[in-house]
Amino acid sequence: MFGRGIRLFEILGFEVKIDASWLILAVLVTWSLAGGYFPQNYQDLTPASYLWMGVAGALGLFASIILHELSHSLVARQYGMPIRGITLFIFGGVAEMEDEPPTAQAEFLMAIAGPIASGVLAVSFHLAGLLGAGIAAPVPVLAVAGWLAFVNTMLAVFNLVPAFPLDGGRMLRAALWHWTGNLQWATRLSANAGSIFGFVLIGLGLLNFINGNVIGGVWYALIGMFIRAAAASSYMQLQTRRVFEGEPVRRFMVSDPVTVPPDITIQRLVNDHVYVHYHELFPVVDESGLLGCVGIGQIKQVPREKWELARVFEIMSPTSPENTIEAGRDAIEALKLMRRTGNSRLMVVENGRLVGLVTLKDLLHLIGLKMDLEGRE
């Protein structure tokens, strides 16, 4: 769903990252609070006070979302579900799971942990506001506490909507999975609910837009489109697992890939290989074996006038666990590696020897063919 993001810090063993889109949300929240919400509800304060209140509100929202996602991650860890980390993006945050939950109970408990955490935060901020009022705390402090109590309440309520991939949708899937024992059917039904809810939000967005609430309308529509896309993606991921789980990488790889020697110039690489075979990545091999790989990305980093001088070994990426996979490994592991590293092509090795290439494009094409031929069960 996301790029690699920017690493911020680690908490309880989970890496917290921020997607560039989160900066848009942070600016919008700060601007709307400092320029709208707080001045309308708490008058006669200075512009500087409103600005700092907006910043504090945005930081409080930032912390609230992290704690919401951290609660999911902690429960997932208890059930052995690997979590790559927590990523904040324009529509909130997500705990990035690598696998499906092992049981319906694990899914339900992991899902409900988020709304519970948001509810606890809402109560805590409300109590903090009451305590602050009792000791005559400054108005800006009370205002920010009150807003954070409200927004965490909204986070809890919104996430309880039974529409996948919201927490409520995961709870619905867990209940259907427990009832029928069929994870695929449960996922399809809850994903359909997510798609319908997305349509509802898009409709609300259009109504708001027509009624003059342009910003609110755009946000409703964007969130609706995101939920629809995420619901479809979640079902596709399950279908992907169904196709590839238990199948070795060697079954889907391209055997005997075109390789290049390490000592040729970039100009020869381009003329004799890229423009001849039209591949985007080439394994680099010499008499000792596989050395690494070179692709379009590395070539583009070298100025055109230096192509006649620079050689492949100077720009190639050496072999590593991020660009190679054993031929006998599960194909699902290849997809996970691609998703985690952003590499759409992996060199396939056996006993340290290059035996093929596996590409994301080919894997996705196969999924599409199987779904067209066999139907979407």
Phi and psi in degrees as a GROMACS rama.xvg file:
@    title "Ramachandran Plot"
@    xaxis  label "Phi"
@    yaxis  label "Psi"
@TYPE xy
-124.869  167.208  PHE-2
-75.7982  -168.894  GLY-3
-69.6223  -27.4574  ARG-4
75.0251  175.235  GLY-5
-104.95  123.471  ILE-6
-72.2629  129.065  ARG-7
-100.616  -56.5781  LEU-8
-166.231  179.845  PHE-9
-123.006  137.186  GLU-10
-134.447  124.058  ILE-11
52.1727  35.3507  LEU-12
87.5256  0.865399  GLY-13
-109.249  130.195  PHE-14
-79.2536  129.284  GLU-15
-104.002  123.193  VAL-16
-122.175  161.698  LYS-17
-125.617  125.827  ILE-18
-79.5148  149.655  ASP-19
-57.2565  -29.6158  ALA-20
-65.606  -23.2065  SER-21
-61.8517  -31.983  TRP-22
-60.9479  -33.9025  LEU-23
-63.6299  -46.1823  ILE-24
-62.6775  -42.7651  LEU-25
-59.9697  -43.0413  ALA-26
-66.5057  -43.6747  VAL-27
-64.408  -42.2985  LEU-28
-64.4768  -46.9733  VAL-29
-60.491  -45.2879  THR-30
-63.7833  -45.7704  TRP-31
-67.9893  -35.308  SER-32
-72.7102  -46.9121  LEU-33
-72.181  -31.7995  ALA-34
-102.038  -9.47746  GLY-35
-132.253  -69.7269  GLY-36
-59.9731  -55.7559  TYR-37
-67.202  -44.2325  PHE-38
-61.388  -33.6161  PRO-39
-73.2675  -33.6087  GLN-40
-100.865  -17.7458  ASN-41
-136.636  92.1009  TYR-42
-85.5759  166.812  GLN-43
68.3553  23.6944  ASP-44
-100.067  164.688  LEU-45
-78.6912  155.061  THR-46
-55.9126  -36.7941  PRO-47
-63.8321  -37.6389  ALA-48
-63.7757  -44.0915  SER-49
-63.0684  -38.0195  TYR-50
-64.3228  -47.1457  LEU-51
-67.839  -31.48  TRP-52
-65.3791  -40.3881  MET-53
-64.0127  -43.1052  GLY-54
-63.3542  -44.3199  VAL-55
-62.7745  -39.6862  ALA-56
-63.7739  -42.5504  GLY-57
-64.8208  -41.4371  ALA-58
-66.173  -37.9439  LEU-59
-64.2459  -39.5997  GLY-60
-64.2605  -42.5104  LEU-61
-54.6563  -50.5365  PHE-62
-65.5689  -37.8684  ALA-63
-63.9587  -42.9861  SER-64
-66.0198  -40.1761  ILE-65
-60.9782  -45.2835  ILE-66
-65.652  -36.3516  LEU-67
-59.5259  -50.4786  HIS-68
-71.3262  -31.7049  GLU-69
-63.3075  -36.3028  LEU-70
-63.1122  -41.4403  SER-71
-58.7907  -46.5931  HIS-72
-64.0428  -39.5929  SER-73
-65.8556  -41.4243  LEU-74
-66.9195  -41.6077  VAL-75
-58.4758  -41.6817  ALA-76
-61.1355  -38.6048  ARG-77
-61.8789  -28.8457  GLN-78
-101.535  14.1042  TYR-79
75.1937  17.3666  GLY-80
-87.5161  119.476  MET-81
-70.2182  132.18  PRO-82
-117.075  120.051  ILE-83
-68.678  -30.7033  ARG-84
160.094  -175.724  GLY-85
-115.262  126.847  ILE-86
-120.114  129.27  THR-87
-94.3597  134.263  LEU-88
-141.89  -174.217  PHE-89
-62.1854  -28.3365  ILE-90
-99.6088  13.225  PHE-91
132.474  -116.612  GLY-92
-155.898  165.457  GLY-93
-150.228  137.061  VAL-94
-88.816  117.291  ALA-95
-84.3504  100.095  GLU-96
-82.6827  142.389  MET-97
-92.2385  -24.0349  GLU-98
-132.966  164.261  ASP-99
-71.6096  151.865  GLU-100
-58.5242  146.63  PRO-101
-71.7148  -29.5532  PRO-102
-141.495  163.737  THR-103
-64.0189  -37.5125  ALA-104
-62.6817  -42.7932  GLN-105
-62.0128  -42.7946  ALA-106
-63.0206  -45.2316  GLU-107
-62.9694  -46.7731  PHE-108
-66.5905  -38.5785  LEU-109
-64.895  -41.2896  MET-110
-68.1136  -44.7967  ALA-111
-72.654  -18.4274  ILE-112
-61.0925  -34.4269  ALA-113
-65.0106  -56.6398  GLY-114
-58.2716  -35.6533  PRO-115
-62.4752  -44.5062  ILE-116
-61.1091  -43.6681  ALA-117
-64.7486  -38.1006  SER-118
-64.5751  -41.8472  GLY-119
-63.2233  -40.7549  VAL-120
-64.4534  -40.15  LEU-121
-60.8211  -46.8425  ALA-122
-63.2045  -41.5365  VAL-123
-63.0138  -44.0484  SER-124
-67.9537  -35.4509  PHE-125
-65.0431  -45.0313  HIS-126
-64.3633  -38.1279  LEU-127
-61.8848  -38.9856  ALA-128
-65.2214  -41.9369  GLY-129
-64.4519  -42.3746  LEU-130
-63.8582  -41.9969  LEU-131
-62.8189  -40.014  GLY-132
-64.1208  -35.7951  ALA-133
-67.7734  -26.6025  GLY-134
-106.756  15.1359  ILE-135
58.9072  47.2411  ALA-136
-65.9529  156.509  ALA-137
-57.8583  147.669  PRO-138
-55.9702  -44.6433  VAL-139
-56.9041  -37.9996  PRO-140
-65.0447  -44.851  VAL-141
-64.6786  -38.1961  LEU-142
-65.3806  -44.8462  ALA-143
-65.86  -41.239  VAL-144
-61.89  -42.1913  ALA-145
-63.8066  -42.783  GLY-146
-65.6151  -40.8811  TRP-147
-66.7592  -33.5239  LEU-148
-63.2131  -43.1553  ALA-149
-65.0637  -47.8963  PHE-150
-68.6285  -33.2514  VAL-151
-70.7028  -33.2315  ASN-152
-61.7585  -44.493  THR-153
-64.2736  -39.1119  MET-154
-61.7223  -43.4243  LEU-155
-64.3288  -46.4129  ALA-156
-66.4616  -46.5738  VAL-157
-61.9002  -41.7921  PHE-158
-71.3402  -14.6073  ASN-159
-84.1251  -6.57127  LEU-160
-60.5156  127.213  VAL-161
-75.6573  67.1135  PRO-162
-137.823  114.874  ALA-163
-65.6844  136.223  PHE-164
-100.516  19.0954  PRO-165
-62.5724  163.048  LEU-166
-58.4155  -39.756  ASP-167
-62.824  -35.3252  GLY-168
-67.7589  -36.592  GLY-169
-67.9796  -36.6572  ARG-170
-64.7728  -40.312  MET-171
-61.434  -45.2345  LEU-172
-61.7944  -40.6287  ARG-173
-62.6544  -41.4048  ALA-174
-65.3144  -44.4552  ALA-175
-66.2429  -38.9992  LEU-176
-62.205  -45.5468  TRP-177
-63.3875  -38.3633  HIS-178
-71.5252  -42.8436  TRP-179
-104.323  -21.1244  THR-180
75.8694  8.22892  GLY-181
-114.947  99.7978  ASN-182
-65.8576  -37.6866  LEU-183
-66.0389  -44.4536  GLN-184
-64.6694  -41.7187  TRP-185
-62.7537  -39.7764  ALA-186
-66.4376  -42.6753  THR-187
-63.034  -42.4093  ARG-188
-67.4603  -44.9298  LEU-189
-70.4271  -32.2151  SER-190
-67.632  -37.6064  ALA-191
-62.9047  -38.643  ASN-192
-62.9913  -39.0023  ALA-193
-63.9655  -39.49  GLY-194
-64.4435  -42.4696  SER-195
-64.4827  -43.9792  ILE-196
-62.7019  -36.8702  PHE-197
-61.5107  -41.9914  GLY-198
-61.4023  -39.9698  PHE-199
-61.697  -44.7868  VAL-200
-64.1806  -39.916  LEU-201
-62.6508  -41.3014  ILE-202
-62.0524  -42.9626  GLY-203
-62.1675  -36.5304  LEU-204
-62.0213  -43.3937  GLY-205
-64.1611  -40.6732  LEU-206
-63.4803  -43.8098  LEU-207
-62.6166  -40.1406  ASN-208
-63.3383  -44.9798  PHE-209
-63.3662  -36.0724  ILE-210
-82.574  4.61408  ASN-211
99.5207  -6.82096  GLY-212
-89.1882  77.7379  ASN-213
-65.0486  -49.0917  VAL-214
-62.9695  -46.1335  ILE-215
-61.5204  -40.1302  GLY-216
-63.1186  -43.0747  GLY-217
-62.9286  -41.4204  VAL-218
-66.6869  -43.1585  TRP-219
-57.482  -46.1231  TYR-220
-64.9066  -43.3651  ALA-221
-63.551  -43.6202  LEU-222
-64.0414  -40.7643  ILE-223
-61.2198  -44.2911  GLY-224
-65.5864  -37.981  MET-225
-64.1186  -44.584  PHE-226
-63.467  -41.6306  ILE-227
-61.4905  -45.3597  ARG-228
-65.7675  -41.5563  ALA-229
-67.1943  -37.0476  ALA-230
-63.8864  -45.7493  ALA-231
-63.3657  -40.5586  ALA-232
-63.9504  -39.6716  SER-233
-63.8819  -41.4523  SER-234
-67.3763  -38.4586  TYR-235
-62.9611  -38.2745  MET-236
-61.8572  -39.5925  GLN-237
-67.0983  -40.6258  LEU-238
-62.5768  -39.1798  GLN-239
-61.0863  -44.5523  THR-240
-60.8983  -39.748  ARG-241
-61.787  -38.2869  ARG-242
-73.4893  -41.9284  VAL-243
-104.274  -18.9743  PHE-244
-62.9576  130.393  GLU-245
87.7603  -6.43318  GLY-246
-98.2175  133.423  GLU-247
-74.0446  152.856  PRO-248
-58.1073  -36.7401  VAL-249
-57.7424  -25.2018  ARG-250
-69.2701  -25.226  ARG-251
-112.64  2.23611  PHE-252
-84.2018  160.829  MET-253
-91.752  115.913  VAL-254
-77.2026  157.854  SER-255
51.259  58.4815  ASP-256
-68.2111  156.803  PRO-257
-70.8587  126.432  VAL-258
-115.124  164.795  THR-259
-131.048  149.4  VAL-260
-79.0985  158.175  PRO-261
-77.9218  -17.5865  PRO-262
-99.7471  3.74794  ASP-263
-80.2873  157.839  ILE-264
-76.0418  162.612  THR-265
-63.9759  -34.7378  ILE-266
-60.3353  -44.2373  GLN-267
-66.5351  -37.7237  ARG-268
-57.3017  -45.9652  LEU-269
-68.4341  -49.7903  VAL-270
-69.7235  -43.2617  ASN-271
-92.2745  -14.0134  ASP-272
-126.06  -58.1791  HIS-273
-61.4759  -48.5727  VAL-274
-78.573  -10.181  TYR-275
-95.85  -44.7159  VAL-276
-100.834  -16.4278  HIS-277
62.1604  27.04  TYR-278
-88.6422  156.528  HIS-279
-99.6705  -9.82241  GLU-280
-147.434  138.976  LEU-281
-130.625  128.588  PHE-282
-65.4249  144.144  PRO-283
-104.643  122.392  VAL-284
-136.068  140.322  VAL-285
-129.665  -168.757  ASP-286
-62.2496  -20.6127  GLU-287
-85.187  -13.758  SER-288
126.765  -157.672  GLY-289
-75.0738  126.999  LEU-290
-104.953  -32.3256  LEU-291
167.552  -151.464  GLY-292
-149.106  156.09  CYS-293
-136.161  140.003  VAL-294
-141.207  -177.514  GLY-295
-56.2956  -39.1852  ILE-296
-59.4513  -44.5459  GLY-297
-68.3796  -37.8984  GLN-298
-62.7187  -42.7391  ILE-299
-65.476  -19.9198  LYS-300
-79.5468  -11.1813  GLN-301
-98.2336  127.49  VAL-302
-55.6402  141.964  PRO-303
-55.1247  -37.8179  ARG-304
-69.5331  -11.6936  GLU-305
-101.008  2.71657  LYS-306
-63.6181  -30.631  TRP-307
-75.5957  -15.7584  GLU-308
-106.09  -44.0534  LEU-309
-70.2615  145.019  ALA-310
-115.081  161.951  ARG-311
-56.7362  -43.7862  VAL-312
-62.8902  -19.7633  PHE-313
-77.2561  -24.1207  GLU-314
-116.407  -9.07982  ILE-315
-69.1388  158.15  MET-316
-93.7823  123.36  SER-317
-66.1448  158.172  PRO-318
-60.2051  141.033  THR-319
-157.807  168.601  SER-320
-64.206  -10.1387  PRO-321
-89.6859  -17.258  GLU-322
-124.596  7.06684  ASN-323
-131.193  155.068  THR-324
-149.086  144.695  ILE-325
-70.9528  143.496  GLU-326
-61.9451  -29.9291  ALA-327
-85.5289  -4.51915  GLY-328
-70.2286  155.315  ARG-329
-62.5476  136.924  ASP-330
-60.2753  -28.434  ALA-331
-61.7419  -34.7456  ILE-332
-64.4741  -34.9027  GLU-333
-64.5908  -42.7841  ALA-334
-64.8878  -40.3817  LEU-335
-62.3281  -43.0833  LYS-336
-63.3325  -42.3928  LEU-337
-61.3008  -43.534  MET-338
-67.2326  -39.5008  ARG-339
-70.7417  -38.1975  ARG-340
-97.1149  -18.572  THR-341
83.4446  2.40725  GLY-342
-82.2341  124.512  ASN-343
-91.4714  -2.82636  SER-344
-136.588  137.188  ARG-345
-127.943  140.363  LEU-346
-81.5704  133.159  MET-347
-99.953  126.867  VAL-348
-124.242  157.517  VAL-349
-142.55  116.57  GLU-350
55.2452  39.2699  ASN-351
80.1264  -1.92396  GLY-352
-104.213  136.284  ARG-353
-67.965  127.24  LEU-354
-124.163  -9.03906  VAL-355
174.387  -176.041  GLY-356
-130.676  142.822  LEU-357
-124.335  132.979  VAL-358
-120.531  147.556  THR-359
-63.2263  -38.081  LEU-360
-58.5685  -44.793  LYS-361
-66.9884  -40.0123  ASP-362
-64.0885  -44.3317  LEU-363
-66.2472  -36.5714  LEU-364
-62.7213  -41.3119  HIS-365
-63.7019  -41.7783  LEU-366
-58.9507  -45.1677  ILE-367
-60.9588  -42.1281  GLY-368
-63.5019  -45.7325  LEU-369
-63.5641  -39.5373  LYS-370
-69.451  -34.2207  MET-371
-68.341  -41.2331  ASP-372
-78.3465  -39.1911  LEU-373
-100.334  -10.1379  GLU-374
85.7631  163.035  GLY-375
-95.2508  94.5161  ARG-376
